[in-house]
Amino acid sequence: MIKGAESLELAHKLQIIVLDKTGTITQGKPTVTDYITVNGTANQNEQTLLRLAASVERHSEHPLAEAIVRYARSQGVEPSDAQEFAAIAGSGVQGVVSGEFVQIGTHRWMTELGVDTRSLELDWERLEYLGKTVVWIAVDGKVEGIMGIADAVKPSSASAIHALQRLGLEVVMLTGDNRRTANVIAREVGIQNVLAEVRPEQKASVVAALQRGDGEMGRWGDGEMGRVQNSKFKIQNSKSKIVAMVGDGINDAPALAQADVGMAIGTGTDVAISASDITLISGDLQGIVTAIELSRATIRNIRQNLFFAFIYNVIGIPVAAGILFPVFGWLLNPMIAGGAMACSSVSVVTNALRLRNFRSSAAH
């Protein structure tokens, strides 16, 4: 769904496509695949810790929180009430459950809090190398467990990204996940440019930096923007760029508004859709390819129509003015002039109607 002519016209000029990871490249339906506690498995502490984590996460609307609550219930653990709940953007959540202070979030946040994570760091690294998002659970300032959460890539993501690259576009993946997890997903779908560990409030600034064409992008928050090979992300031809942002969540709305063309996933939040210029109704990334190809076909058609609109006048007006009369004695009959004008209009309308037969390469 294209909201206005301006975005349709601008889409053919796009140079960089920025894709949010969760819910855009991936399905946005994360599932807990691993649950590891400091005290091992199959004991009462494991069930208790799971209840504490789910009790806090039930107050959050984040997809990872929903995955944790679903997992707890699948294990027969029902969340209880939590007090003093707080969500720390880009880091995690915390709350008090049965008198115990529970904090759940990223490894970076645990480090900032001074929580000792050494007991589970080998498991953490193993899960991240498998491309899973790892959530840490701390109780009263002491790490008690971690969860590995996987979010499957959409079946169409890799083919859509390859199609965008064939169109000459630079594709960038933007995510708050750590670099190791982000790189695994990026390799799976064929993306070379990865901006990882970007906090939600920084996304709009990242898009603005790409628009300015900042050649060497440094560090945003605690995560380096680097290629999959971990070198710094360097924009080709460091000049101002025309950038599209594709996202689905509330956190993506400022970046969607900042981008030259904002594209929202139709299965995402209403806020993201409202902030966008183009909505991909089905959530399929092939819609990005279709939108860009339709824009290019439309602009090409407009230029052809301009030719048809002016060629008759460029030829007809001098003849009607008598430019050929002194040499050949030719004058333009008014009936012929009227017919030429009619042919001009018919040519333009007929050519425009060819767009009804437009078919995107994404449909093949």
DAJOPE-V383117 format. One record per residue. N is the residue number from 1. RES is the residue in three letters. PHI is phi in degrees with one decimal (999 if undefined). OMEGA is omega in radians with two decimals (* if undefined). D_LAST is the distance of its C-alpha to the last C-alpha in Angstrom with 2 decimals. Layout:
# DAJOPE-V383117
n=N res=RES phi=PHI omega=OMEGA d_last=D_LAST
n=N res=RES phi=PHI omega=OMEGA d_last=D_LAST
This chain:
# DAJOPE-V383117
n=1 res=MET phi=999 omega=-3.13 d_last=20.31
n=2 res=ILE phi=-102.5 omega=-2.98 d_last=21.73
n=3 res=LYS phi=-79.2 omega=-3.09 d_last=25.52
n=4 res=GLY phi=-157.4 omega=-3.11 d_last=26.69
n=5 res=ALA phi=-65.9 omega=-3.09 d_last=26.19
n=6 res=GLU phi=-61.8 omega=-3.14 d_last=27.48
n=7 res=SER phi=-68.5 omega=3.09 d_last=24.67
n=8 res=LEU phi=-64.5 omega=-3.13 d_last=22.04
n=9 res=GLU phi=-70.2 omega=-3.07 d_last=24.08
n=10 res=LEU phi=-77.9 omega=-3.04 d_last=24.60
n=11 res=ALA phi=-59.0 omega=-3.09 d_last=21.08
n=12 res=HIS phi=-73.0 omega=-3.14 d_last=20.39
n=13 res=LYS phi=-95.0 omega=-3.04 d_last=23.43
n=14 res=LEU phi=-57.0 omega=3.11 d_last=22.51
n=15 res=GLN phi=-117.6 omega=-3.11 d_last=23.50
n=16 res=ILE phi=-128.3 omega=3.04 d_last=23.64
n=17 res=ILE phi=-113.3 omega=3.11 d_last=21.59
n=18 res=VAL phi=-100.8 omega=-3.11 d_last=23.90
n=19 res=LEU phi=-111.9 omega=2.96 d_last=22.51
n=20 res=ASP phi=-67.2 omega=-3.08 d_last=25.01
n=21 res=LYS phi=-83.4 omega=-3.01 d_last=24.80
n=22 res=THR phi=-70.2 omega=3.11 d_last=26.03
n=23 res=GLY phi=84.9 omega=3.12 d_last=23.94
n=24 res=THR phi=-112.5 omega=3.03 d_last=21.27
n=25 res=ILE phi=-77.0 omega=3.11 d_last=20.09
n=26 res=THR phi=-96.8 omega=-3.05 d_last=21.85
n=27 res=GLN phi=-76.1 omega=3.14 d_last=22.08
n=28 res=GLY phi=72.9 omega=3.11 d_last=25.47
n=29 res=LYS phi=-125.5 omega=-3.08 d_last=27.19
n=30 res=PRO phi=-64.1 omega=-3.13 d_last=29.53
n=31 res=THR phi=-133.8 omega=3.08 d_last=31.67
n=32 res=VAL phi=-71.9 omega=-3.14 d_last=35.00
n=33 res=THR phi=-109.6 omega=-3.10 d_last=34.84
n=34 res=ASP phi=-139.2 omega=3.09 d_last=38.17
n=35 res=TYR phi=-138.7 omega=-3.04 d_last=41.53
n=36 res=ILE phi=-125.4 omega=3.12 d_last=44.35
n=37 res=THR phi=-114.1 omega=3.12 d_last=47.83
n=38 res=VAL phi=-60.8 omega=-3.08 d_last=50.73
n=39 res=ASN phi=-90.8 omega=3.11 d_last=52.88
n=40 res=GLY phi=86.5 omega=-3.06 d_last=50.46
n=41 res=THR phi=-112.0 omega=3.05 d_last=48.91
n=42 res=ALA phi=57.7 omega=3.05 d_last=50.27
n=43 res=ASN phi=-141.3 omega=-3.07 d_last=53.06
n=44 res=GLN phi=-64.3 omega=-3.14 d_last=54.16
n=45 res=ASN phi=-61.3 omega=-3.14 d_last=53.37
n=46 res=GLU phi=-62.0 omega=3.13 d_last=49.65
n=47 res=GLN phi=-66.3 omega=3.14 d_last=49.58
n=48 res=THR phi=-64.6 omega=3.13 d_last=51.70
n=49 res=LEU phi=-63.6 omega=3.13 d_last=49.53
n=50 res=LEU phi=-63.7 omega=3.11 d_last=46.39
n=51 res=ARG phi=-65.5 omega=3.12 d_last=48.19
n=52 res=LEU phi=-61.6 omega=-3.11 d_last=49.20
n=53 res=ALA phi=-65.0 omega=-3.12 d_last=45.70
n=54 res=ALA phi=-66.0 omega=-3.13 d_last=44.12
n=55 res=SER phi=-65.3 omega=3.10 d_last=46.95
n=56 res=VAL phi=-76.1 omega=-3.05 d_last=46.19
n=57 res=GLU phi=-67.5 omega=-3.13 d_last=42.39
n=58 res=ARG phi=-64.3 omega=3.13 d_last=42.50
n=59 res=HIS phi=-88.1 omega=-3.12 d_last=43.56
n=60 res=SER phi=-100.8 omega=3.11 d_last=40.46
n=61 res=GLU phi=-100.5 omega=-3.12 d_last=37.11
n=62 res=HIS phi=-68.3 omega=3.13 d_last=35.24
n=63 res=PRO phi=-55.8 omega=3.12 d_last=32.46
n=64 res=LEU phi=-66.9 omega=3.11 d_last=34.43
n=65 res=ALA phi=-64.5 omega=3.12 d_last=37.51
n=66 res=GLU phi=-62.3 omega=3.12 d_last=35.85
n=67 res=ALA phi=-64.2 omega=-3.14 d_last=34.77
n=68 res=ILE phi=-67.0 omega=3.13 d_last=38.39
n=69 res=VAL phi=-65.0 omega=3.10 d_last=39.82
n=70 res=ARG phi=-61.1 omega=-3.13 d_last=37.50
n=71 res=TYR phi=-63.6 omega=-3.14 d_last=38.50
n=72 res=ALA phi=-60.0 omega=-3.13 d_last=42.17
n=73 res=ARG phi=-66.5 omega=3.10 d_last=42.07
n=74 res=SER phi=-67.6 omega=3.11 d_last=40.30
n=75 res=GLN phi=-95.2 omega=3.12 d_last=43.29
n=76 res=GLY phi=79.4 omega=-3.14 d_last=45.76
n=77 res=VAL phi=-107.1 omega=-3.13 d_last=46.69
n=78 res=GLU phi=-100.6 omega=-3.14 d_last=47.02
n=79 res=PRO phi=-61.7 omega=3.08 d_last=47.08
n=80 res=SER phi=-111.5 omega=-3.10 d_last=50.31
n=81 res=ASP phi=-79.3 omega=3.06 d_last=51.24
n=82 res=ALA phi=-128.4 omega=3.10 d_last=51.04
n=83 res=GLN phi=-109.8 omega=3.07 d_last=53.15
n=84 res=GLU phi=54.3 omega=-3.14 d_last=52.85
n=85 res=PHE phi=-67.5 omega=3.07 d_last=49.07
n=86 res=ALA phi=-148.3 omega=3.08 d_last=47.50
n=87 res=ALA phi=-108.0 omega=3.12 d_last=44.02
n=88 res=ILE phi=-104.4 omega=-3.02 d_last=43.99
n=89 res=ALA phi=-54.4 omega=3.10 d_last=40.78
n=90 res=GLY phi=75.7 omega=-3.09 d_last=38.85
n=91 res=SER phi=-125.7 omega=-3.11 d_last=41.48
n=92 res=GLY phi=164.5 omega=-3.14 d_last=42.04
n=93 res=VAL phi=-133.6 omega=3.11 d_last=44.24
n=94 res=GLN phi=-150.5 omega=3.14 d_last=47.86
n=95 res=GLY phi=-176.2 omega=-3.13 d_last=50.34
n=96 res=VAL phi=-110.2 omega=3.14 d_last=53.50
n=97 res=VAL phi=-126.5 omega=3.14 d_last=53.41
n=98 res=SER phi=51.5 omega=3.09 d_last=56.73
n=99 res=GLY phi=82.1 omega=-3.13 d_last=58.47
n=100 res=GLU phi=-107.0 omega=-3.11 d_last=56.11
n=101 res=PHE phi=-87.9 omega=-3.04 d_last=54.14
n=102 res=VAL phi=-110.7 omega=3.08 d_last=50.53
n=103 res=GLN phi=-126.4 omega=-3.08 d_last=48.07
n=104 res=ILE phi=-131.8 omega=-3.13 d_last=44.43
n=105 res=GLY phi=178.3 omega=-3.02 d_last=42.10
n=106 res=THR phi=-80.4 omega=3.08 d_last=41.02
n=107 res=HIS phi=-64.2 omega=3.13 d_last=42.98
n=108 res=ARG phi=-59.7 omega=-3.13 d_last=43.57
n=109 res=TRP phi=-65.8 omega=3.12 d_last=45.19
n=110 res=MET phi=-60.2 omega=3.12 d_last=47.35
n=111 res=THR phi=-65.2 omega=3.11 d_last=48.54
n=112 res=GLU phi=-62.2 omega=-3.13 d_last=49.38
n=113 res=LEU phi=-79.0 omega=-3.12 d_last=51.33
n=114 res=GLY phi=81.0 omega=3.13 d_last=53.26
n=115 res=VAL phi=-80.5 omega=3.14 d_last=52.11
n=116 res=ASP phi=-77.4 omega=-3.08 d_last=52.60
n=117 res=THR phi=-107.7 omega=-3.01 d_last=49.29
n=118 res=ARG phi=-60.4 omega=-3.06 d_last=50.46
n=119 res=SER phi=-64.8 omega=-3.09 d_last=50.79
n=120 res=LEU phi=-122.9 omega=-3.05 d_last=47.04
n=121 res=GLU phi=-69.5 omega=3.09 d_last=45.57
n=122 res=LEU phi=-64.8 omega=3.09 d_last=44.73
n=123 res=ASP phi=-65.6 omega=3.11 d_last=42.70
n=124 res=TRP phi=-59.0 omega=-3.14 d_last=41.10
n=125 res=GLU phi=-64.4 omega=3.14 d_last=40.01
n=126 res=ARG phi=-62.2 omega=-3.13 d_last=38.70
n=127 res=LEU phi=-66.5 omega=-3.14 d_last=36.52
n=128 res=GLU phi=-67.8 omega=3.10 d_last=35.18
n=129 res=TYR phi=-66.9 omega=3.05 d_last=34.26
n=130 res=LEU phi=-86.3 omega=3.10 d_last=32.19
n=131 res=GLY phi=83.5 omega=-3.12 d_last=30.22
n=132 res=LYS phi=-99.6 omega=3.04 d_last=32.07
n=133 res=THR phi=-82.7 omega=-3.07 d_last=33.67
n=134 res=VAL phi=-106.2 omega=3.11 d_last=37.40
n=135 res=VAL phi=-109.7 omega=-3.14 d_last=39.68
n=136 res=TRP phi=-95.8 omega=3.12 d_last=43.43
n=137 res=ILE phi=-121.0 omega=3.10 d_last=46.10
n=138 res=ALA phi=-122.3 omega=3.12 d_last=49.60
n=139 res=VAL phi=-123.3 omega=-3.12 d_last=52.63
n=140 res=ASP phi=52.2 omega=3.06 d_last=55.65
n=141 res=GLY phi=79.5 omega=-3.13 d_last=54.49
n=142 res=LYS phi=-125.6 omega=-3.13 d_last=53.91
n=143 res=VAL phi=-66.9 omega=-3.11 d_last=50.57
n=144 res=GLU phi=-121.9 omega=-3.12 d_last=50.23
n=145 res=GLY phi=-176.2 omega=3.06 d_last=46.66
n=146 res=ILE phi=-136.8 omega=3.06 d_last=43.01
n=147 res=MET phi=-128.5 omega=3.03 d_last=39.74
n=148 res=GLY phi=-97.5 omega=-3.07 d_last=36.46
n=149 res=ILE phi=-122.0 omega=-3.11 d_last=33.50
n=150 res=ALA phi=-112.5 omega=3.10 d_last=29.88
n=151 res=ASP phi=-129.8 omega=-3.04 d_last=26.78
n=152 res=ALA phi=-66.1 omega=3.09 d_last=23.59
n=153 res=VAL phi=-73.1 omega=3.08 d_last=20.54
n=154 res=LYS phi=-62.3 omega=-3.10 d_last=17.59
n=155 res=PRO phi=-56.9 omega=-3.06 d_last=14.95
n=156 res=SER phi=-92.4 omega=-3.01 d_last=12.25
n=157 res=SER phi=-61.1 omega=-3.07 d_last=14.83
n=158 res=ALA phi=-62.0 omega=-3.11 d_last=14.66
n=159 res=SER phi=-67.0 omega=3.12 d_last=10.99
n=160 res=ALA phi=-67.0 omega=3.13 d_last=11.43
n=161 res=ILE phi=-65.0 omega=3.09 d_last=14.72
n=162 res=HIS phi=-63.4 omega=3.11 d_last=13.63
n=163 res=ALA phi=-64.8 omega=3.11 d_last=11.21
n=164 res=LEU phi=-63.8 omega=3.12 d_last=14.34
n=165 res=GLN phi=-66.4 omega=3.09 d_last=16.50
n=166 res=ARG phi=-66.4 omega=3.09 d_last=14.63
n=167 res=LEU phi=-77.8 omega=3.10 d_last=15.28
n=168 res=GLY phi=89.1 omega=-3.12 d_last=18.89
n=169 res=LEU phi=-94.5 omega=3.07 d_last=19.64
n=170 res=GLU phi=-91.3 omega=-3.07 d_last=22.18
n=171 res=VAL phi=-101.2 omega=-3.11 d_last=21.18
n=172 res=VAL phi=-124.5 omega=3.04 d_last=24.24
n=173 res=MET phi=-99.9 omega=-3.11 d_last=24.81
n=174 res=LEU phi=-116.9 omega=-3.08 d_last=27.82
n=175 res=THR phi=-154.4 omega=3.04 d_last=29.70
n=176 res=GLY phi=-87.4 omega=3.14 d_last=33.20
n=177 res=ASP phi=-66.9 omega=3.08 d_last=32.91
n=178 res=ASN phi=-67.1 omega=-3.00 d_last=34.96
n=179 res=ARG phi=-63.8 omega=-3.10 d_last=33.64
n=180 res=ARG phi=-63.3 omega=3.12 d_last=33.50
n=181 res=THR phi=-62.1 omega=-3.13 d_last=31.32
n=182 res=ALA phi=-61.0 omega=-3.11 d_last=29.07
n=183 res=ASN phi=-65.8 omega=3.11 d_last=28.71
n=184 res=VAL phi=-63.2 omega=3.12 d_last=27.64
n=185 res=ILE phi=-64.5 omega=-3.13 d_last=24.73
n=186 res=ALA phi=-61.0 omega=3.12 d_last=23.90
n=187 res=ARG phi=-63.9 omega=-3.11 d_last=23.86
n=188 res=GLU phi=-63.6 omega=-3.08 d_last=21.61
n=189 res=VAL phi=-104.4 omega=3.05 d_last=18.80
n=190 res=GLY phi=86.9 omega=3.10 d_last=19.65
n=191 res=ILE phi=-97.6 omega=3.11 d_last=21.72
n=192 res=GLN phi=-95.6 omega=-3.06 d_last=24.85
n=193 res=ASN phi=-94.0 omega=-3.07 d_last=26.58
n=194 res=VAL phi=-125.4 omega=3.03 d_last=28.17
n=195 res=LEU phi=-110.2 omega=-3.02 d_last=30.70
n=196 res=ALA phi=-107.0 omega=3.10 d_last=32.37
n=197 res=GLU phi=56.3 omega=3.10 d_last=35.38
n=198 res=VAL phi=-91.1 omega=-3.14 d_last=35.00
n=199 res=ARG phi=-70.0 omega=-3.09 d_last=37.04
n=200 res=PRO phi=-54.3 omega=-3.09 d_last=35.64
n=201 res=GLU phi=-73.7 omega=-3.12 d_last=38.05
n=202 res=GLN phi=-95.8 omega=-3.02 d_last=36.97
n=203 res=LYS phi=-61.0 omega=3.13 d_last=33.28
n=204 res=ALA phi=-63.3 omega=3.12 d_last=34.00
n=205 res=SER phi=-66.0 omega=3.10 d_last=36.27
n=206 res=VAL phi=-63.6 omega=3.12 d_last=33.63
n=207 res=VAL phi=-61.5 omega=3.12 d_last=31.22
n=208 res=ALA phi=-62.2 omega=3.12 d_last=34.19
n=209 res=ALA phi=-64.4 omega=3.10 d_last=34.99
n=210 res=LEU phi=-64.6 omega=3.11 d_last=31.50
n=211 res=GLN phi=-63.5 omega=3.12 d_last=31.86
n=212 res=ARG phi=-72.0 omega=-3.12 d_last=35.22
n=213 res=GLY phi=79.2 omega=3.10 d_last=33.77
n=214 res=ASP phi=-56.5 omega=-3.03 d_last=36.29
n=215 res=GLY phi=-63.6 omega=3.14 d_last=36.07
n=216 res=GLU phi=-105.2 omega=3.13 d_last=37.56
n=217 res=MET phi=-86.9 omega=-3.06 d_last=36.83
n=218 res=GLY phi=-82.2 omega=-3.06 d_last=39.61
n=219 res=ARG phi=-112.4 omega=3.07 d_last=40.04
n=220 res=TRP phi=-117.4 omega=-3.07 d_last=39.13
n=221 res=GLY phi=65.1 omega=-3.13 d_last=41.32
n=222 res=ASP phi=-108.6 omega=-3.08 d_last=41.71
n=223 res=GLY phi=-116.2 omega=3.13 d_last=38.28
n=224 res=GLU phi=-78.0 omega=3.04 d_last=37.51
n=225 res=MET phi=-83.9 omega=-3.10 d_last=34.28
n=226 res=GLY phi=-140.0 omega=3.03 d_last=33.19
n=227 res=ARG phi=-71.4 omega=3.11 d_last=30.45
n=228 res=VAL phi=-58.2 omega=3.14 d_last=29.59
n=229 res=GLN phi=-77.6 omega=3.06 d_last=32.35
n=230 res=ASN phi=74.3 omega=2.99 d_last=34.69
n=231 res=SER phi=-83.0 omega=-3.10 d_last=35.66
n=232 res=LYS phi=-64.6 omega=3.12 d_last=35.78
n=233 res=PHE phi=-74.6 omega=-3.11 d_last=32.62
n=234 res=LYS phi=-112.5 omega=3.13 d_last=33.06
n=235 res=ILE phi=-76.0 omega=3.11 d_last=31.17
n=236 res=GLN phi=-69.4 omega=3.12 d_last=30.37
n=237 res=ASN phi=51.5 omega=-2.98 d_last=32.45
n=238 res=SER phi=-68.4 omega=3.03 d_last=34.51
n=239 res=LYS phi=-127.8 omega=3.13 d_last=34.40
n=240 res=SER phi=-58.9 omega=-3.06 d_last=33.37
n=241 res=LYS phi=-122.4 omega=3.02 d_last=29.66
n=242 res=ILE phi=-99.1 omega=-2.92 d_last=27.37
n=243 res=VAL phi=-120.1 omega=2.99 d_last=26.10
n=244 res=ALA phi=-110.9 omega=3.08 d_last=23.75
n=245 res=MET phi=-116.4 omega=3.13 d_last=24.62
n=246 res=VAL phi=-121.2 omega=-3.12 d_last=22.43
n=247 res=GLY phi=-155.3 omega=-3.05 d_last=24.55
n=248 res=ASP phi=-137.2 omega=-3.00 d_last=25.54
n=249 res=GLY phi=-109.5 omega=3.10 d_last=29.28
n=250 res=ILE phi=-58.6 omega=-3.12 d_last=32.61
n=251 res=ASN phi=-65.2 omega=-3.12 d_last=33.23
n=252 res=ASP phi=-85.6 omega=-3.02 d_last=30.15
n=253 res=ALA phi=-57.4 omega=3.12 d_last=31.41
n=254 res=PRO phi=-61.2 omega=3.13 d_last=33.70
n=255 res=ALA phi=-68.4 omega=3.10 d_last=31.06
n=256 res=LEU phi=-63.7 omega=3.12 d_last=28.56
n=257 res=ALA phi=-70.7 omega=-3.13 d_last=31.38
n=258 res=GLN phi=-72.2 omega=-3.06 d_last=32.30
n=259 res=ALA phi=-64.4 omega=3.08 d_last=28.90
n=260 res=ASP phi=-62.9 omega=3.04 d_last=28.13
n=261 res=VAL phi=-133.8 omega=3.09 d_last=25.06
n=262 res=GLY phi=-97.3 omega=3.13 d_last=25.15
n=263 res=MET phi=-121.3 omega=-3.11 d_last=22.11
n=264 res=ALA phi=-106.7 omega=3.05 d_last=23.06
n=265 res=ILE phi=-76.8 omega=-3.06 d_last=21.36
n=266 res=GLY phi=-63.0 omega=3.12 d_last=21.95
n=267 res=THR phi=-89.9 omega=-3.11 d_last=23.25
n=268 res=GLY phi=-91.2 omega=-3.05 d_last=25.81
n=269 res=THR phi=-81.7 omega=3.12 d_last=29.25
n=270 res=ASP phi=-64.3 omega=-3.13 d_last=30.39
n=271 res=VAL phi=-63.9 omega=3.13 d_last=32.04
n=272 res=ALA phi=-63.3 omega=-3.13 d_last=28.88
n=273 res=ILE phi=-63.4 omega=-3.14 d_last=27.09
n=274 res=SER phi=-65.2 omega=-3.09 d_last=30.21
n=275 res=ALA phi=-83.1 omega=-3.02 d_last=30.30
n=276 res=SER phi=-96.1 omega=3.05 d_last=26.73
n=277 res=ASP phi=-98.1 omega=-3.12 d_last=25.41
n=278 res=ILE phi=-131.0 omega=3.11 d_last=21.86
n=279 res=THR phi=-115.2 omega=3.07 d_last=21.14
n=280 res=LEU phi=-89.4 omega=-2.95 d_last=17.93
n=281 res=ILE phi=-54.6 omega=-3.05 d_last=18.87
n=282 res=SER phi=-82.9 omega=-3.07 d_last=17.03
n=283 res=GLY phi=84.4 omega=-3.14 d_last=17.75
n=284 res=ASP phi=-80.0 omega=-3.11 d_last=14.19
n=285 res=LEU phi=-66.8 omega=3.06 d_last=14.09
n=286 res=GLN phi=-61.0 omega=3.10 d_last=10.52
n=287 res=GLY phi=-62.5 omega=3.09 d_last=12.67
n=288 res=ILE phi=-64.8 omega=3.13 d_last=14.50
n=289 res=VAL phi=-60.9 omega=-3.14 d_last=11.73
n=290 res=THR phi=-60.9 omega=-3.12 d_last=11.17
n=291 res=ALA phi=-61.6 omega=-3.12 d_last=14.99
n=292 res=ILE phi=-69.0 omega=3.13 d_last=15.62
n=293 res=GLU phi=-65.9 omega=3.09 d_last=13.31
n=294 res=LEU phi=-65.7 omega=3.10 d_last=14.85
n=295 res=SER phi=-61.3 omega=-3.13 d_last=18.20
n=296 res=ARG phi=-64.0 omega=3.13 d_last=17.86
n=297 res=ALA phi=-65.6 omega=-3.14 d_last=16.89
n=298 res=THR phi=-66.7 omega=3.13 d_last=19.82
n=299 res=ILE phi=-62.9 omega=3.10 d_last=22.28
n=300 res=ARG phi=-61.2 omega=3.13 d_last=21.46
n=301 res=ASN phi=-66.1 omega=3.12 d_last=22.10
n=302 res=ILE phi=-61.1 omega=-3.14 d_last=25.30
n=303 res=ARG phi=-64.6 omega=3.07 d_last=26.59
n=304 res=GLN phi=-63.7 omega=3.14 d_last=26.08
n=305 res=ASN phi=-64.6 omega=3.08 d_last=27.90
n=306 res=LEU phi=-62.2 omega=3.09 d_last=30.71
n=307 res=PHE phi=-62.3 omega=-3.14 d_last=31.15
n=308 res=PHE phi=-62.8 omega=-3.09 d_last=31.44
n=309 res=ALA phi=-69.6 omega=-3.03 d_last=33.77
n=310 res=PHE phi=-99.4 omega=-3.03 d_last=36.11
n=311 res=ILE phi=-61.2 omega=3.14 d_last=36.21
n=312 res=TYR phi=-65.6 omega=-3.12 d_last=38.26
n=313 res=ASN phi=-70.6 omega=-3.14 d_last=40.65
n=314 res=VAL phi=-60.6 omega=3.14 d_last=40.99
n=315 res=ILE phi=-84.2 omega=-2.99 d_last=42.05
n=316 res=GLY phi=-73.0 omega=-3.05 d_last=43.76
n=317 res=ILE phi=-62.4 omega=3.10 d_last=45.95
n=318 res=PRO phi=-62.1 omega=3.13 d_last=47.95
n=319 res=VAL phi=-66.7 omega=3.12 d_last=48.50
n=320 res=ALA phi=-63.2 omega=3.13 d_last=49.63
n=321 res=ALA phi=-77.1 omega=3.06 d_last=51.94
n=322 res=GLY phi=94.2 omega=-3.11 d_last=53.61
n=323 res=ILE phi=-63.3 omega=-3.13 d_last=52.54
n=324 res=LEU phi=-95.0 omega=-3.06 d_last=52.59
n=325 res=PHE phi=-63.6 omega=-3.11 d_last=55.79
n=326 res=PRO phi=-61.1 omega=-3.07 d_last=58.33
n=327 res=VAL phi=-92.0 omega=-3.03 d_last=56.77
n=328 res=PHE phi=-109.0 omega=-3.09 d_last=55.38
n=329 res=GLY phi=74.2 omega=-3.10 d_last=56.84
n=330 res=TRP phi=-94.3 omega=2.96 d_last=53.42
n=331 res=LEU phi=-127.4 omega=-3.10 d_last=52.83
n=332 res=LEU phi=-86.6 omega=3.09 d_last=49.73
n=333 res=ASN phi=-63.1 omega=3.14 d_last=50.40
n=334 res=PRO phi=-54.4 omega=3.12 d_last=49.56
n=335 res=MET phi=-66.2 omega=3.10 d_last=47.69
n=336 res=ILE phi=-67.0 omega=3.12 d_last=45.43
n=337 res=ALA phi=-61.4 omega=3.10 d_last=44.94
n=338 res=GLY phi=-63.4 omega=3.11 d_last=44.00
n=339 res=GLY phi=-64.1 omega=3.13 d_last=41.57
n=340 res=ALA phi=-64.1 omega=3.11 d_last=39.95
n=341 res=MET phi=-63.3 omega=3.11 d_last=39.53
n=342 res=ALA phi=-64.9 omega=3.12 d_last=37.96
n=343 res=CYS phi=-61.6 omega=3.11 d_last=35.56
n=344 res=SER phi=-60.3 omega=-3.13 d_last=34.61
n=345 res=SER phi=-65.3 omega=-3.14 d_last=33.71
n=346 res=VAL phi=-63.5 omega=-3.14 d_last=31.86
n=347 res=SER phi=-63.3 omega=-3.12 d_last=29.82
n=348 res=VAL phi=-64.5 omega=-3.11 d_last=28.87
n=349 res=VAL phi=-65.1 omega=-3.13 d_last=27.92
n=350 res=THR phi=-62.8 omega=3.13 d_last=25.99
n=351 res=ASN phi=-65.6 omega=3.13 d_last=24.00
n=352 res=ALA phi=-63.4 omega=-3.13 d_last=23.32
n=353 res=LEU phi=-66.5 omega=3.11 d_last=22.07
n=354 res=ARG phi=-63.3 omega=3.12 d_last=19.21
n=355 res=LEU phi=-64.4 omega=3.08 d_last=17.55
n=356 res=ARG phi=-64.1 omega=-3.13 d_last=17.22
n=357 res=ASN phi=-96.2 omega=-3.12 d_last=14.43
n=358 res=PHE phi=-61.1 omega=3.06 d_last=12.53
n=359 res=ARG phi=-134.2 omega=-3.13 d_last=8.75
n=360 res=SER phi=-76.0 omega=3.06 d_last=7.57
n=361 res=SER phi=-65.0 omega=3.13 d_last=5.44
n=362 res=ALA phi=-66.7 omega=-3.11 d_last=5.48
n=363 res=ALA phi=-83.5 omega=-3.09 d_last=3.80
n=364 res=HIS phi=-91.6 omega=* d_last=0.00
